[in-house]
Amino acid sequence: MFTERRVKFNLGRTINLGNFESVRVDYGEEVTVDEGIDMDEARTALKFVVKEQLEKEVEKLTPKKNSLPRGKAFNDGYET
């Protein structure tokens, strides 16, 4: 009987883009685990790789926060 040792892991995140818009990013990988390699160790390593890659993709899509508080206008430090 043939059995292939494989590990698959998927992870996703929904990003709020503001203005009632969002985007979903999903990432996953599947690998074949060689004989002699512990399945739990392979699973842990794969989770780390998938999480790192997802974080990179999320960072690309995440809107950058404005340094000014919401609703406040820049006034060059002068009182009006």
Secondary structure, DSSP 4 states (H G I P E B T S, - for coil): -----EEEEEEEEEEEEETTEEEEEEEEEEEEPPTTS-HHHHHHHHHHHHHHHHHHHHHHHSPPPPSSPTTPPP-TT---
